[in-house]
Amino acid sequence: MQFGRSYEEFEVGAVYKHWPGKTVTESDDHLFCLLTMNHHPLHLDANYAEQTTQFGKNVVVGNYIYSILLGMSVPDVSGKAIANLEIESLRHIAPTFHGDTIYGETTVLDKWESKSKDDRGVVYVETKGYKQDGTVVCLFKRKVMVPKNSYLEARGGDQPGRPTPAASTD
């Protein structure tokens, strides 16, 4: 299975559909809120959400949705990355609720070679997250520094840290 891409493997205009989706549970959302110290009652207090919001129920914290989508994109986009350079924009377009399933896809907008090091380049991508009904919920653009094939070859190939199984002694 491919995990990430070298600079040469990215093509401007390519679209990577990330699979599988992730169904967001209440416990996922609450754990993320607690881990990140986001105690807003919109996310944690069902009574508050029911009584005081236009939705009448808890809304999943947007940064959790962003994090899911970023993680979904790793095998297709940044699995071989040298560095994530910039999140240029992040837009939360529509709410996500407990029980919604998030899917994502990334489009390669541009790419260019590094000006300072000839063994790497930068890819500029946009990732879109949408729910099971097709509603777009999150959109972000980022720049990722990725290795060229020469960088990978100089460091032991595609998966340099992966151990090789020992030969059988049977």
DSSP file with accessible surface (Angstrom, degrees, kcal/mol):
  #  RESIDUE AA STRUCTURE BP1 BP2  ACC     N-H-->O    O-->H-N    N-H-->O    O-->H-N    TCO  KAPPA ALPHA  PHI   PSI    X-CA   Y-CA   Z-CA
    1    1 A M              0   0  195      0, 0.0     2,-0.2     0, 0.0     0, 0.0   0.000 360.0 360.0 360.0 133.5    0.0    0.0    0.0
    2    2 A Q        -     0   0   83      1,-0.0     2,-0.4    74,-0.0     3,-0.1  -0.492 360.0-167.4 -72.2 140.2    1.3    3.4   -0.9
    3    3 A F        -     0   0   91      1,-0.2    73,-0.2    -2,-0.2     2,-0.0  -0.861  59.3 -30.7-131.7  96.4    1.8    5.8    2.0
    4    4 A G  S    S-     0   0    0     71,-3.8     2,-0.3    -2,-0.4    -1,-0.2  -0.205  73.7-101.6  83.7 178.7    2.3    9.4    0.8
    5    5 A R        -     0   0   39     72,-0.6    75,-0.2    -3,-0.1     2,-0.2  -0.981  16.2-121.6-140.3 151.8    4.0   10.5   -2.5
    6    6 A S    >>  -     0   0    0     -2,-0.3     3,-1.4   140,-0.1     4,-0.6  -0.472  43.1 -99.7 -82.3 165.7    7.2   11.8   -3.7
    7    7 A Y  G >4 S+     0   0   20    140,-3.0     3,-1.3     1,-0.3   141,-0.2   0.893 123.1  56.7 -53.6 -42.5    7.3   15.2   -5.5
    8    8 A E  G 34 S+     0   0   85      1,-0.3    -1,-0.3   139,-0.2   140,-0.1   0.748 100.2  59.7 -65.1 -23.3    7.4   13.5   -8.9
    9    9 A E  G <4 S+     0   0   79     -3,-1.4     2,-0.4     2,-0.0    -1,-0.3   0.606  85.6  91.8 -83.2 -12.7    4.2   11.6   -8.1
   10   10 A F    <<  -     0   0    1     -3,-1.3     2,-0.4    -4,-0.6    67,-0.0  -0.691  56.0-169.4 -85.0 136.3    2.0   14.7   -7.6
   11   11 A E    >   -     0   0  142     -2,-0.4     3,-2.3    99,-0.0    97,-0.3  -0.994  29.3-112.3-124.6 131.0    0.2   16.1  -10.6
   12   12 A V  T 3  S+     0   0   86     -2,-0.4    97,-0.2     1,-0.3     3,-0.1  -0.377 106.1  25.0 -59.6 131.3   -1.6   19.5  -10.6
   13   13 A G  T 3  S+     0   0   49     95,-3.1    -1,-0.3     1,-0.3    96,-0.1   0.189  87.5 137.6  96.6 -14.7   -5.3   18.8  -10.8
   14   14 A A    <   -     0   0   27     -3,-2.3    94,-2.5    94,-0.1     2,-0.5  -0.339  40.6-151.9 -64.1 144.5   -5.2   15.3   -9.4
   15   15 A V  E     -A  107   0A  70     92,-0.2     2,-0.6    -3,-0.1    92,-0.2  -0.987   5.2-161.7-121.8 126.6   -7.9   14.5   -6.9
   16   16 A Y  E     -A  106   0A  23     90,-3.2    90,-2.5    -2,-0.5     2,-0.6  -0.941   7.5-152.7-109.3 119.9   -7.4   12.0   -4.1
   17   17 A K  E     -A  105   0A 141     -2,-0.6     2,-0.3    88,-0.2    88,-0.2  -0.837  17.9-138.0 -93.8 118.6  -10.6   10.6   -2.5
   18   18 A H  E     -A  104   0A   5     86,-2.4    86,-0.7    -2,-0.6    55,-0.1  -0.616  24.6-130.7 -85.1 134.9   -9.8    9.5    1.1
   19   19 A W  E     +     0   0A 206     -2,-0.3     2,-0.1    53,-0.2    84,-0.1  -0.991  66.3  29.6-141.2 142.5  -11.2    6.3    2.3
   20   20 A P  E    S-     0   0A  84      0, 0.0    -1,-0.0     0, 0.0    84,-0.0   0.580  74.1-134.0 -85.3 175.1  -12.8    5.1    4.6
   21   21 A G  E     -     0   0A  21     -2,-0.1     2,-0.4    82,-0.1    82,-0.2  -0.200  16.0-126.1 -77.8 176.3  -15.0    7.8    6.1
   22   22 A K  E     -A  102   0A  72     80,-2.1    80,-3.0    -3,-0.0     2,-0.5  -0.980   8.0-145.7-132.2 119.9  -15.3    8.3    9.9
   23   23 A T  E     -A  101   0A  67     -2,-0.4     2,-0.5    78,-0.3    78,-0.3  -0.756  23.6-134.1 -83.4 125.1  -18.6    8.3   11.8
   24   24 A V        -     0   0    0     76,-3.0    75,-3.7    -2,-0.5     2,-0.2  -0.702  21.9-163.3 -86.3 123.4  -18.3   10.9   14.6
   25   25 A T     >  -     0   0   55     -2,-0.5     4,-2.2    73,-0.2     5,-0.2  -0.634  31.0-115.0-100.5 163.1  -19.6    9.6   18.0
   26   26 A E  H  > S+     0   0   96     -2,-0.2     4,-2.9     1,-0.2     5,-0.2   0.913 118.1  52.2 -61.4 -40.8  -20.5   11.7   21.0
   27   27 A S  H  > S+     0   0   83      1,-0.2     4,-2.6     2,-0.2     5,-0.2   0.893 107.4  52.1 -67.5 -36.5  -17.6   10.1   22.9
   28   28 A D  H  > S+     0   0   41      2,-0.2     4,-2.4     1,-0.2    -1,-0.2   0.952 113.4  44.7 -57.5 -50.8  -15.1   11.0   20.2
   29   29 A D  H  X S+     0   0    0     -4,-2.2     4,-2.5     1,-0.2    -2,-0.2   0.931 114.6  47.4 -62.4 -46.2  -16.3   14.6   20.2
   30   30 A H  H  X S+     0   0   42     -4,-2.9     4,-2.7     2,-0.2     5,-0.2   0.910 111.5  50.9 -65.5 -40.3  -16.3   14.9   24.0
   31   31 A L  H  X S+     0   0  101     -4,-2.6     4,-3.0    -5,-0.2     5,-0.2   0.941 110.7  48.8 -62.5 -45.2  -12.9   13.3   24.3
   32   32 A F  H  X S+     0   0   39     -4,-2.4     4,-2.0    -5,-0.2     6,-0.2   0.934 112.1  49.6 -59.7 -45.1  -11.4   15.8   21.8
   33   33 A C  H  <>S+     0   0    0     -4,-2.5     5,-2.5     1,-0.2     4,-0.4   0.927 113.8  45.0 -58.7 -45.6  -13.0   18.7   23.6
   34   34 A L  H ><5S+     0   0  101     -4,-2.7     3,-0.9     1,-0.2    -2,-0.2   0.907 112.0  51.2 -68.2 -40.6  -11.6   17.5   27.0
   35   35 A L  H 3<5S+     0   0  129     -4,-3.0    -1,-0.2     1,-0.2    -2,-0.2   0.847 117.6  39.5 -64.1 -33.3   -8.2   16.8   25.6
   36   36 A T  T 3<5S-     0   0   72     -4,-2.0    -1,-0.2    -5,-0.2    -2,-0.2   0.336 111.0-120.0 -99.7   5.5   -8.0   20.3   24.0
   37   37 A M  T < 5 +     0   0  144     -3,-0.9     2,-1.0    -4,-0.4    -3,-0.2   0.785  60.3 149.7  60.4  32.8   -9.7   22.0   27.0
   38   38 A N      < +     0   0   49     -5,-2.5    -1,-0.2    -6,-0.2    -2,-0.1  -0.807  12.7 168.1 -94.2  98.3  -12.6   23.3   24.8
   39   39 A H        +     0   0  111     -2,-1.0    -1,-0.1    -3,-0.1     5,-0.1   0.049  16.3 146.1-102.8  24.7  -15.4   23.4   27.4
   40   40 A H    >>  -     0   0   86      1,-0.2     3,-1.8    -7,-0.1     4,-1.2  -0.435  51.1-135.3 -63.8 131.1  -17.9   25.3   25.3
   41   41 A P  H 3> S+     0   0   44      0, 0.0     4,-2.3     0, 0.0     8,-0.4   0.742  98.6  75.0 -64.5 -19.2  -21.4   24.0   26.2
   42   42 A L  H 34 S+     0   0   39      1,-0.2    17,-1.5     2,-0.2    -2,-0.1   0.853 108.7  32.2 -57.4 -30.4  -22.3   24.0   22.5
   43   43 A H  H <4 S+     0   0   20     -3,-1.8    -1,-0.2    15,-0.2    18,-0.1   0.723 132.3  27.8 -98.1 -25.3  -20.2   20.8   22.3
   44   44 A L  H  < S+     0   0   48     -4,-1.2     2,-0.7     1,-0.2    -2,-0.2   0.652 104.0  68.5-114.8 -22.1  -20.6   19.3   25.7
   45   45 A D     X  -     0   0   69     -4,-2.3     4,-2.5    -5,-0.2     5,-0.2  -0.867  50.6-173.2-114.1 101.5  -24.0   20.2   27.2
   46   46 A A  H  > S+     0   0   53     -2,-0.7     4,-2.6     1,-0.2     5,-0.2   0.878  87.9  52.7 -62.0 -38.1  -27.0   18.7   25.4
   47   47 A N  H  > S+     0   0  104      2,-0.2     4,-2.6     1,-0.2     5,-0.2   0.941 110.2  47.7 -63.7 -46.2  -29.5   20.7   27.5
   48   48 A Y  H  > S+     0   0   83      1,-0.2     4,-2.5     2,-0.2     5,-0.3   0.944 113.7  47.3 -57.6 -49.8  -27.7   24.0   26.6
   49   49 A A  H  X S+     0   0    0     -4,-2.5     4,-1.4    -8,-0.4     7,-0.7   0.904 114.1  47.5 -61.6 -40.5  -27.6   23.1   22.9
   50   50 A E  H  < S+     0   0  122     -4,-2.6    -1,-0.2     6,-0.2    -2,-0.2   0.909 119.7  37.7 -67.0 -40.7  -31.2   22.0   22.9
   51   51 A Q  H  < S+     0   0  125     -4,-2.6    -2,-0.2    -5,-0.2    -1,-0.2   0.757 127.8  26.1 -84.7 -27.0  -32.5   25.1   24.7
   52   52 A T  H  < S+     0   0   83     -4,-2.5     2,-0.3    -5,-0.2    -3,-0.2   0.453 101.2  76.4-124.2  -2.2  -30.3   27.9   23.3
   53   53 A T  S  < S-     0   0   31     -4,-1.4     3,-0.4    -5,-0.3     5,-0.0  -0.795  72.6-124.8-115.2 160.3  -29.1   27.0   19.8
   54   54 A Q  S    S+     0   0  174     -2,-0.3    -1,-0.1     1,-0.2    -4,-0.0   0.709 110.9  55.1 -68.7 -19.3  -30.6   27.0   16.4
   55   55 A F  S    S-     0   0   75      2,-0.2    -1,-0.2    -6,-0.1    -5,-0.1   0.729  92.2-143.1 -87.9 -27.0  -29.6   23.4   15.9
   56   56 A G  S    S+     0   0   32     -7,-0.7     2,-0.3    -3,-0.4    -6,-0.2   0.616  73.8  59.8  73.4  11.9  -31.3   22.0   19.1
   57   57 A K  S    S-     0   0  112     -8,-0.3    -2,-0.2    -7,-0.1    -1,-0.1  -0.977  97.8 -67.7-159.8 166.7  -28.4   19.6   19.6
   58   58 A N        -     0   0   10     -2,-0.3    40,-0.4   -15,-0.1     2,-0.4  -0.275  41.5-142.9 -61.4 142.9  -24.7   19.5   20.2
   59   59 A V        -     0   0   15    -17,-1.5    38,-0.2    38,-0.1     2,-0.2  -0.901  22.6-114.8-105.2 134.8  -22.4   20.5   17.4
   60   60 A V        -     0   0    4     36,-3.1    36,-0.4    -2,-0.4     5,-0.1  -0.480  41.5 -99.4 -67.6 136.2  -19.1   18.6   16.9
   61   61 A V    >>  -     0   0    6     -2,-0.2     4,-1.3     1,-0.1     3,-1.1  -0.352  29.1-133.8 -61.0 131.3  -16.2   20.9   17.5
   62   62 A G  H 3> S+     0   0   21      1,-0.3     4,-2.5     2,-0.2     5,-0.2   0.826 100.6  59.9 -60.6 -35.6  -14.8   22.1   14.2
   63   63 A N  H 3> S+     0   0   85      1,-0.2     4,-2.2     2,-0.2    -1,-0.3   0.776 100.8  56.5 -69.2 -22.3  -11.2   21.4   14.9
   64   64 A Y  H <> S+     0   0   30     -3,-1.1     4,-2.5     2,-0.2    -1,-0.2   0.928 107.5  48.1 -68.7 -42.9  -12.0   17.8   15.5
   65   65 A I  H  X S+     0   0    4     -4,-1.3     4,-2.4     2,-0.2    -2,-0.2   0.936 112.0  49.7 -61.7 -45.5  -13.5   17.6   12.0
   66   66 A Y  H  X S+     0   0   36     -4,-2.5     4,-2.8     1,-0.2    -1,-0.2   0.935 110.7  50.4 -56.6 -45.6  -10.3   19.4   10.6
   67   67 A S  H  X S+     0   0   49     -4,-2.2     4,-2.5     1,-0.2    -2,-0.2   0.889 108.8  51.2 -63.3 -39.7   -8.1   16.9   12.5
   68   68 A I  H  X S+     0   0   20     -4,-2.5     4,-2.8     2,-0.2    -1,-0.2   0.951 112.8  45.8 -60.1 -48.2  -10.0   13.9   11.0
   69   69 A L  H  X S+     0   0    0     -4,-2.4     4,-1.6     2,-0.2    -2,-0.2   0.900 111.2  51.6 -65.2 -40.6   -9.7   15.3    7.5
   70   70 A L  H  X S+     0   0   41     -4,-2.8     4,-0.7     1,-0.2     3,-0.3   0.947 112.8  46.6 -60.3 -45.9   -6.0   16.0    8.0
   71   71 A G  H >< S+     0   0   43     -4,-2.5     3,-1.0     1,-0.2    -2,-0.2   0.903 108.7  54.8 -62.8 -41.6   -5.4   12.5    9.2
   72   72 A M  H 3< S+     0   0   28     -4,-2.8     4,-0.3     1,-0.2    -1,-0.2   0.832 106.7  53.1 -59.2 -32.4   -7.4   11.0    6.4
   73   73 A S  H >X>S+     0   0    0     -4,-1.6     4,-3.0    -3,-0.3     5,-0.6   0.638  84.4  87.9 -81.2 -13.7   -5.2   12.8    3.9
   74   74 A V  I <<>S+     0   0   41     -3,-1.0     5,-1.8    -4,-0.7     6,-0.2   0.923  85.8  49.7 -56.6 -49.8   -1.9   11.5    5.2
   75   75 A P  I 345S+     0   0   38      0, 0.0   -71,-3.8     0, 0.0    -1,-0.2   0.848 122.3  34.8 -61.0 -28.4   -1.7    8.3    3.1
   76   76 A D  I <45S+     0   0   38     -3,-0.6    -2,-0.2    -4,-0.3    -3,-0.1   0.782 135.3  12.6 -92.9 -30.7   -2.5   10.2   -0.1
   77   77 A V  I  <5S+     0   0    0     -4,-3.0   -72,-0.6   -73,-0.1     3,-0.3   0.821 129.9  20.1-115.2 -60.3   -0.7   13.5    0.5
   78   78 A S  I > <S+     0   0   14     -5,-0.6     3,-1.4     1,-0.2    -4,-0.2   0.259  78.2 111.5-111.9  16.5    1.7   13.9    3.4
   79   79 A G  T 3 <S+     0   0   23     -5,-1.8   -75,-0.2    -6,-0.3    -1,-0.2   0.775  95.2  31.5 -62.2 -25.9    2.8   10.3    4.3
   80   80 A K  T 3  S+     0   0   26     -3,-0.3    -1,-0.3   -75,-0.2    -2,-0.1   0.272  93.1 143.0-108.3   8.1    6.3   11.0    3.0
   81   81 A A    <   -     0   0   32     -3,-1.4    65,-0.3    65,-0.1     3,-0.1  -0.120  43.8-158.7 -56.7 144.3    6.3   14.7    3.9
   82   82 A I  S    S-     0   0   52     63,-2.7     2,-0.3     1,-0.4    64,-0.2   0.812  79.3 -14.6 -83.6 -37.8    9.4   16.4    5.2
   83   83 A A  E     -B  145   0A  38     62,-1.5    62,-3.0     0, 0.0     2,-0.7  -0.966  54.6-124.8-163.5 144.2    7.3   19.1    6.8
   84   84 A N  E     -B  144   0A  89     -2,-0.3    60,-0.2    60,-0.2     3,-0.1  -0.884  34.4-174.7 -85.3 118.2    3.9   20.7    6.8
   85   85 A L  E     -     0   0A  85     58,-2.2     2,-0.3    -2,-0.7    59,-0.2   0.843  51.7  -7.4 -88.8 -37.7    4.7   24.3    6.0
   86   86 A E  E     -B  143   0A  84     57,-1.5    57,-2.4     3,-0.0     2,-0.7  -0.960  39.0-145.2-163.8 137.8    1.5   26.2    6.3
   87   87 A I  E     -B  142   0A  66     -2,-0.3    55,-0.3    55,-0.2     3,-0.1  -0.956  27.6-174.8 -99.2 107.5   -2.2   25.9    6.7
   88   88 A E  E     -     0   0A  81     53,-1.9     2,-0.3    -2,-0.7    54,-0.2   0.879  61.8  -1.1 -76.5 -39.4   -3.2   28.8    4.5
   89   89 A S  E     -B  141   0A  41     52,-1.3    52,-1.6    -3,-0.1     2,-0.4  -0.994  53.5-169.2-150.8 151.7   -6.9   28.8    5.2
   90   90 A L  E     -B  140   0A  62     -2,-0.3     2,-0.5    50,-0.2    50,-0.2  -0.947  12.2-177.2-144.3 117.9   -9.4   26.8    7.2
   91   91 A R  E     -B  139   0A 141     48,-3.1    48,-2.3    -2,-0.4     2,-0.7  -0.984  18.7-156.3-123.1 128.0  -13.1   27.2    6.8
   92   92 A H  E     +B  138   0A  94     -2,-0.5    46,-0.3    46,-0.2    45,-0.1  -0.911  22.0 173.7 -97.3 110.9  -15.9   25.5    8.7
   93   93 A I        +     0   0   74     44,-1.7    44,-0.2    -2,-0.7    45,-0.2   0.834  57.8   6.6 -95.2 -37.4  -18.8   25.7    6.3
   94   94 A A  S    S-     0   0   27     43,-0.9    -1,-0.3    41,-0.1     2,-0.0  -0.979  82.6 -94.9-145.2 156.0  -21.6   23.7    7.9
   95   95 A P        -     0   0   39      0, 0.0     2,-0.4     0, 0.0   -34,-0.1  -0.332  27.0-148.6 -74.7 154.8  -22.1   22.0   11.2
   96   96 A T        -     0   0    6    -36,-0.4   -36,-3.1    41,-0.1     2,-0.3  -0.956  14.4-160.7-118.8 142.5  -21.4   18.4   12.0
   97   97 A F    >   -     0   0   26     -2,-0.4     3,-2.4   -38,-0.2   -73,-0.3  -0.805  35.1 -78.5-122.0 160.9  -23.4   16.4   14.5
   98   98 A H  T 3  S+     0   0   53    -40,-0.4   -73,-0.2    -2,-0.3     3,-0.1  -0.340 119.9  30.1 -55.6 133.2  -22.9   13.2   16.5
   99   99 A G  T 3  S+     0   0   50    -75,-3.7    -1,-0.3     1,-0.4     2,-0.1   0.197  88.8 125.7  97.6 -15.1  -23.7   10.3   14.1
  100  100 A D    <   -     0   0   19     -3,-2.4   -76,-3.0   -76,-0.2     2,-0.5  -0.480  55.1-136.2 -72.8 149.2  -22.6   12.1   10.9
  101  101 A T  E     -A   23   0A  22    -78,-0.3    31,-0.6    -2,-0.1     2,-0.4  -0.929  14.6-147.0-109.2 129.8  -20.0   10.4    8.8
  102  102 A I  E     +AC  22 131A   0    -80,-3.0   -80,-2.1    -2,-0.5     2,-0.3  -0.816  17.0 179.6-100.6 134.0  -17.1   12.5    7.4
  103  103 A Y  E     - C   0 130A  63     27,-2.8    27,-2.5    -2,-0.4     2,-0.3  -0.871   9.0-162.4-123.9 159.4  -15.5   11.8    4.0
  104  104 A G  E     -AC  18 129A   0    -86,-0.7   -86,-2.4    -2,-0.3     2,-0.3  -0.966  14.7-174.6-144.3 159.1  -12.7   13.8    2.4
  105  105 A E  E     -AC  17 128A  25     23,-1.9    23,-3.0    -2,-0.3     2,-0.4  -0.980  12.9-149.8-150.2 148.0  -10.9   14.5   -0.8
  106  106 A T  E     -AC  16 127A   0    -90,-2.5   -90,-3.2    -2,-0.3     2,-0.4  -0.977   4.2-158.4-123.4 135.8   -7.8   16.5   -1.7
  107  107 A T  E     -AC  15 126A  36     19,-2.7    19,-2.3    -2,-0.4     2,-0.7  -0.926  20.5-128.9-111.9 133.5   -7.1   18.4   -4.9
  108  108 A V  E     + C   0 125A   1    -94,-2.5   -95,-3.1    -2,-0.4    17,-0.2  -0.736  28.3 177.8 -80.8 115.4   -3.5   19.3   -5.9
  109  109 A L  E     -     0   0A  56     15,-2.6     2,-0.3    -2,-0.7    16,-0.2   0.810  59.4 -24.6 -88.5 -35.4   -3.6   23.0   -6.7
  110  110 A D  E     - C   0 124A  77     14,-1.7    14,-2.9   -99,-0.1    -1,-0.3  -0.974  52.0-159.4-166.4 167.3    0.0   23.6   -7.6
  111  111 A K  E     + C   0 123A  51     -2,-0.3     2,-0.3    12,-0.2    12,-0.2  -0.971  10.0 177.1-156.6 151.4    3.5   22.4   -7.0
  112  112 A W  E     - C   0 122A  80     10,-2.3    10,-3.3    -2,-0.3     2,-0.2  -0.988  32.2-103.0-154.3 154.7    7.0   23.8   -7.2
  113  113 A E  E     - C   0 121A 113     -2,-0.3     8,-0.3     8,-0.3     5,-0.1  -0.486  46.4 -97.2 -77.5 149.8   10.6   22.8   -6.6
  114  114 A S        -     0   0   21      6,-2.1     6,-0.1     3,-0.4    -1,-0.1  -0.402  23.0-148.4 -63.9 140.6   12.4   24.1   -3.5
  115  115 A K  S    S+     0   0  198      1,-0.1    -1,-0.1    -2,-0.1     3,-0.1   0.729  95.5  37.8 -81.4 -22.3   14.6   27.1   -4.2
  116  116 A S  S    S+     0   0  106      1,-0.2     2,-0.4     2,-0.0    -1,-0.1   0.713 120.1  36.5-104.1 -23.1   17.1   26.2   -1.5
  117  117 A K    >   -     0   0  108      3,-0.1     3,-1.0     1,-0.1    -3,-0.4  -0.981  59.5-156.1-137.2 125.3   17.4   22.4   -1.8
  118  118 A D  T 3  S+     0   0  133     -2,-0.4    32,-0.1     1,-0.2    33,-0.1   0.450  86.2  69.3 -82.3   2.8   17.2   20.4   -5.0
  119  119 A D  T 3  S+     0   0   27     31,-0.1    29,-2.7    30,-0.1    32,-0.4   0.236 101.3  40.5-104.0  15.7   16.0   17.1   -3.4
  120  120 A R  E <   - D   0 147A  27     -3,-1.0    -6,-2.1    27,-0.3     2,-0.3  -0.965  57.3-167.1-153.9 168.4   12.5   18.4   -2.4
  121  121 A G  E     -CD 113 146A   0     25,-2.5    25,-2.8    -2,-0.3     2,-0.4  -0.900  23.4-110.7-149.5 178.1    9.5   20.4   -3.5
  122  122 A V  E     -CD 112 145A  11    -10,-3.3   -10,-2.3    -2,-0.3     2,-0.4  -0.950  20.1-161.0-119.3 134.0    6.3   21.9   -2.2
  123  123 A V  E     -CD 111 144A   0     21,-2.6    21,-2.7    -2,-0.4     2,-0.5  -0.942   6.9-152.7-113.2 140.8    2.8   20.8   -3.0
  124  124 A Y  E     +CD 110 143A  37    -14,-2.9   -15,-2.6    -2,-0.4   -14,-1.7  -0.967  25.8 172.7-114.8 118.3   -0.1   23.1   -2.5
  125  125 A V  E     -CD 108 142A   0     17,-2.6    17,-2.4    -2,-0.5     2,-0.4  -0.890  28.3-145.9-130.0 158.8   -3.4   21.2   -1.9
  126  126 A E  E     -CD 107 141A  46    -19,-2.3   -19,-2.7    -2,-0.3     2,-0.5  -0.996  15.5-159.5-124.3 127.7   -7.0   21.8   -0.9
  127  127 A T  E     -CD 106 140A   0     13,-3.1    13,-2.4    -2,-0.4     2,-0.4  -0.918   4.3-164.1-110.2 132.8   -8.8   19.3    1.3
  128  128 A K  E     -CD 105 139A  71    -23,-3.0   -23,-1.9    -2,-0.5     2,-0.4  -0.950   1.0-161.5-117.5 131.7  -12.6   19.2    1.3
  129  129 A G  E     +CD 104 138A   0      9,-3.1     8,-2.8    -2,-0.4     9,-1.5  -0.933  14.5 174.2-112.8 138.4  -14.6   17.4    4.0
  130  130 A Y  E     -CD 103 136A  53    -27,-2.5   -27,-2.8    -2,-0.4     6,-0.2  -0.962  25.5-116.9-142.6 157.3  -18.2   16.5    3.5
  131  131 A K  E >   -C  102   0A  19      4,-2.4     3,-2.7    -2,-0.3   -29,-0.2  -0.324  45.3 -87.9 -86.8 175.4  -21.0   14.5    5.3
  132  132 A Q  T 3  S+     0   0   96    -31,-0.6   -30,-0.1     1,-0.3    -1,-0.1   0.745 128.2  53.5 -57.3 -24.0  -22.8   11.4    4.2
  133  133 A D  T 3  S-     0   0  107    -32,-0.1    -1,-0.3     2,-0.1     3,-0.1   0.399 122.3-104.0 -94.1   4.7  -25.4   13.5    2.4
  134  134 A G  S <  S+     0   0   46     -3,-2.7     2,-0.3     1,-0.3    -2,-0.1   0.343  70.2 148.1  92.6  -5.8  -22.7   15.4    0.4
  135  135 A T        -     0   0   54     -5,-0.1    -4,-2.4     1,-0.1     2,-0.3  -0.467  48.9-127.9 -65.4 123.9  -22.9   18.6    2.5
  136  136 A V  E     + D   0 130A  47     -2,-0.3    -6,-0.3    -6,-0.2     3,-0.1  -0.596  35.2 169.5 -73.8 128.5  -19.4   20.3    2.6
  137  137 A V  E     +     0   0A   2     -8,-2.8   -44,-1.7    -2,-0.3   -43,-0.9   0.643  59.1  20.6-113.4 -24.1  -18.5   20.9    6.2
  138  138 A C  E     -BD  92 129A   0     -9,-1.5    -9,-3.1   -46,-0.3     2,-0.4  -0.997  53.5-177.9-152.6 142.8  -14.8   21.9    6.1
  139  139 A L  E     +BD  91 128A  25    -48,-2.3   -48,-3.1    -2,-0.3     2,-0.3  -0.988  11.8 167.5-143.6 130.0  -12.3   23.2    3.6
  140  140 A F  E     -BD  90 127A   0    -13,-2.4   -13,-3.1    -2,-0.4     2,-0.4  -0.998  20.7-151.0-146.4 150.3   -8.6   23.9    4.0
  141  141 A K  E     +BD  89 126A  58    -52,-1.6   -53,-1.9    -2,-0.3   -52,-1.3  -0.940  23.1 171.3-116.1 141.7   -5.6   24.7    1.9
  142  142 A R  E     -BD  87 125A   0    -17,-2.4   -17,-2.6    -2,-0.4     2,-0.5  -0.975  29.0-132.1-147.7 161.5   -2.1   23.8    2.9
  143  143 A K  E     -BD  86 124A  47    -57,-2.4   -58,-2.2    -2,-0.3   -57,-1.5  -0.966  24.2-170.5-116.3 130.8    1.5   23.6    1.7
  144  144 A V  E     -BD  84 123A   0    -21,-2.7   -21,-2.6    -2,-0.5     2,-0.6  -0.983  18.9-138.7-126.3 128.8    3.5   20.5    2.3
  145  145 A M  E     -BD  83 122A  33    -62,-3.0   -63,-2.7    -2,-0.4   -62,-1.5  -0.786  31.6-177.9 -85.0 122.5    7.2   20.0    1.7
  146  146 A V  E     - D   0 121A   0    -25,-2.8   -25,-2.5    -2,-0.6   -65,-0.1  -0.897  24.8-108.3-122.5 153.3    7.7   16.6    0.1
  147  147 A P  E     - D   0 120A   0      0, 0.0  -140,-3.0     0, 0.0   -27,-0.3  -0.429  23.3-130.8 -77.7 150.8   10.8   14.7   -0.9
  148  148 A K    >>  -     0   0   22    -29,-2.7     4,-1.8  -142,-0.2     3,-0.6  -0.507  37.2 -99.0 -84.1 168.2   11.9   14.1   -4.5
  149  149 A N  H 3> S+     0   0   63      1,-0.2     4,-2.8     2,-0.2     5,-0.2   0.874 124.5  59.4 -57.0 -36.3   12.8   10.5   -5.5
  150  150 A S  H 3> S+     0   0   58      1,-0.2     4,-2.0     2,-0.2    -1,-0.2   0.878 103.4  51.5 -62.5 -36.2   16.5   11.4   -5.0
  151  151 A Y  H <> S+     0   0   46     -3,-0.6     4,-0.8   -32,-0.4    -1,-0.2   0.930 112.0  45.9 -64.0 -47.1   15.9   12.3   -1.4
  152  152 A L  H ><>S+     0   0   22     -4,-1.8     5,-2.8     1,-0.2     3,-0.8   0.923 112.0  50.6 -64.3 -44.5   14.2    9.0   -0.7
  153  153 A E  H ><5S+     0   0  143     -4,-2.8     3,-1.3     1,-0.2    -1,-0.2   0.895 107.3  54.1 -61.5 -39.5   16.9    7.0   -2.5
  154  154 A A  H 3<5S+     0   0   80     -4,-2.0    -1,-0.2     1,-0.3    -2,-0.2   0.721 111.5  46.8 -68.2 -17.7   19.7    8.7   -0.5
  155  155 A R  T <<5S-     0   0  117     -4,-0.8    -1,-0.3    -3,-0.8    -2,-0.2   0.130 132.6 -77.6-113.6  16.3   17.9    7.7    2.7
  156  156 A G  T < 5S-     0   0   60     -3,-1.3     3,-0.3    -4,-0.1    -3,-0.2   0.649  75.0 -82.3 104.1  12.6   17.2    4.1    2.1
  157  157 A G  S   <S-     0   0   25     -5,-2.8    -2,-0.1     1,-0.2    -3,-0.0  -0.463  78.1 -26.6  98.4-162.3   14.2    4.1   -0.2
  158  158 A D  S    S+     0   0   85      1,-0.3    -1,-0.2    -2,-0.1  -155,-0.0   0.825 137.0  20.2 -66.8 -38.4   10.4    4.3    0.2
  159  159 A Q    >   +     0   0   82     -3,-0.3     3,-1.6     1,-0.1    -1,-0.3  -0.558  69.6 166.1-132.8  71.2   10.1    3.0    3.7
  160  160 A P  T 3  S+     0   0   82      0, 0.0    -1,-0.1     0, 0.0    -2,-0.1   0.767  75.0  50.8 -65.2 -25.0   13.6    3.3    5.3
  161  161 A G  T 3  S+     0   0   75      2,-0.1    -5,-0.0     0, 0.0    -2,-0.0   0.501  83.3 107.6 -90.6  -1.0   12.5    2.8    8.9
  162  162 A R    <   -     0   0  170     -3,-1.6    -3,-0.1     1,-0.1     2,-0.0  -0.638  68.7-130.1 -82.9 124.2   10.6   -0.4    8.2
  163  163 A P        -     0   0  112      0, 0.0    -2,-0.1     0, 0.0    -1,-0.1  -0.337  13.3-126.8 -71.1 153.9   12.3   -3.6    9.5
  164  164 A T        -     0   0  126      1,-0.0     3,-0.1    -2,-0.0     0, 0.0  -0.849  31.4-107.8 -97.3 133.3   12.9   -6.6    7.3
  165  165 A P        -     0   0  116      0, 0.0     3,-0.1     0, 0.0     2,-0.1  -0.304  38.4-107.8 -60.9 142.8   11.6   -9.9    8.7
  166  166 A A        -     0   0   97      1,-0.1     2,-0.1    -3,-0.0     3,-0.1  -0.383  40.2 -96.9 -67.0 148.8   14.3  -12.2    9.8
  167  167 A A        -     0   0   91      1,-0.1     2,-0.1    -3,-0.1    -1,-0.1  -0.384  44.4-102.6 -65.0 144.4   15.0  -15.3    7.7
  168  168 A S        -     0   0   92      1,-0.1    -1,-0.1    -3,-0.1     0, 0.0  -0.417  22.1-156.1 -69.3 140.5   13.3  -18.4    8.8
  169  169 A T              0   0  138     -2,-0.1    -1,-0.1    -3,-0.1    -2,-0.0   0.200 360.0 360.0-101.3  13.4   15.6  -20.9   10.6
  170  170 A D              0   0  186      0, 0.0    -2,-0.0     0, 0.0     0, 0.0  -0.350 360.0 360.0 -68.7 360.0   13.4  -24.0    9.8
